Amino acid sequence: MVVGRVLVGALLRFLLLLGAVSFLVFFLVSVSPVDPVSANVGQAALAGMSDAKRAALDAHWGRDVPLIERYLAWAAALVQGDMGTSLRFNAPVSDVIASRAVNSLLLMAIAWVASGVLGFALGVLAGVRRGSLLDRAVKAYCFVLAASPTFWVALLALIVFGVQLGWFPIGFSQPIGKAASDVTIFEALHHLALPALVLSLVGVANVALHTREKAIDVMRSPYVRFARTRGLSEGQLVRRHGLRNLVLPAITIQFAQVAELFGGSVLVEQVFSYPGLGQAAVTAGIGGDAALLAGIALVSAAIVFGGNAVANILYGIVDPRMRREGAHA
């Protein structure tokens, strides 16, 4: 019964989140100064059109339909499994998202794992060796990256490693002019490597700094001091007493970073012209494509909500006290 109440409550919160996010997208698009017709047709072509053609385009883009009516019609279709049609890509929203979600999810998955592992390792090393040269170097690295805009780091990496050194392609997810069916795994990973590296390096700071502070607290704790008096080395102290006390906060922080990771992927995809959900969201925003923006917003909200839910589940697995408290709630 407790599990059932928790699941029902989580489902209701998820549905409310999706409703709020989707309505906010439609509202922002409606008050945006972007004219979807002129943005997608072009000022020159629009100036030479007849009044009848302009009226037909306005009707096609739904410019004269009130906001509530447009949103309710879209929501009713969504309940039936239809996410609408992207007027910017002239294709169903579900097809556009499906074709680009693989690229974005692969990019974010690699960056998420790499930033978590690297951030945890750097945080533990810096915390255990507090005040050392390594500790100062890790803090300097984290502070610089935490204060650096993601798009600036991506541009710098693109200029250095893509243009000057030529180690990586300068953009896209596959070689230009090559059919998708002919692209090898090595070529796809080669195009993916630099965007994933940038996204990973930017995401290291929070995990490393939080893990460092927790490692300092753990190494100062009475049971670690007692174990040190028994002759255990620093490595043994970290393995036997430190890691299991540092895993929980690292997991929590890592899953909490899913939203920041998704936001960073939007900028990285735009800089590297990587065809993912982020680039599609920018294209939809510029063109006033409310249906596509709402669909991408729902997917991103589901990813963020899922990350937080998994974090709560893992929190209960790692810390048995959470399970006991949930059972008596």
Secondary structure as GFF3:
##gff-version 3
##sequence-region A 1 329
A	DSSP	alpha_helix	2	31	.	.	.	ID=ss1
A	DSSP	alpha_helix	36	41	.	.	.	ID=ss2
A	DSSP	alpha_helix	43	47	.	.	.	ID=ss3
A	DSSP	alpha_helix	51	61	.	.	.	ID=ss4
A	DSSP	alpha_helix	67	79	.	.	.	ID=ss5
A	DSSP	beta_strand	85	86	.	.	.	ID=ss6
A	DSSP	beta_strand	91	92	.	.	.	ID=ss7
A	DSSP	alpha_helix	93	128	.	.	.	ID=ss8
A	DSSP	alpha_helix	133	147	.	.	.	ID=ss9
A	DSSP	alpha_helix	150	157	.	.	.	ID=ss10
A	DSSP	pi_helix	158	164	.	.	.	ID=ss11
A	DSSP	three_ten_helix	180	182	.	.	.	ID=ss12
A	DSSP	alpha_helix	185	220	.	.	.	ID=ss13
A	DSSP	alpha_helix	222	229	.	.	.	ID=ss14
A	DSSP	alpha_helix	234	237	.	.	.	ID=ss15
A	DSSP	pi_helix	238	242	.	.	.	ID=ss16
A	DSSP	alpha_helix	243	256	.	.	.	ID=ss17
A	DSSP	alpha_helix	258	271	.	.	.	ID=ss18
A	DSSP	alpha_helix	277	287	.	.	.	ID=ss19
A	DSSP	alpha_helix	290	318	.	.	.	ID=ss20
A	DSSP	alpha_helix	320	327	.	.	.	ID=ss21
###
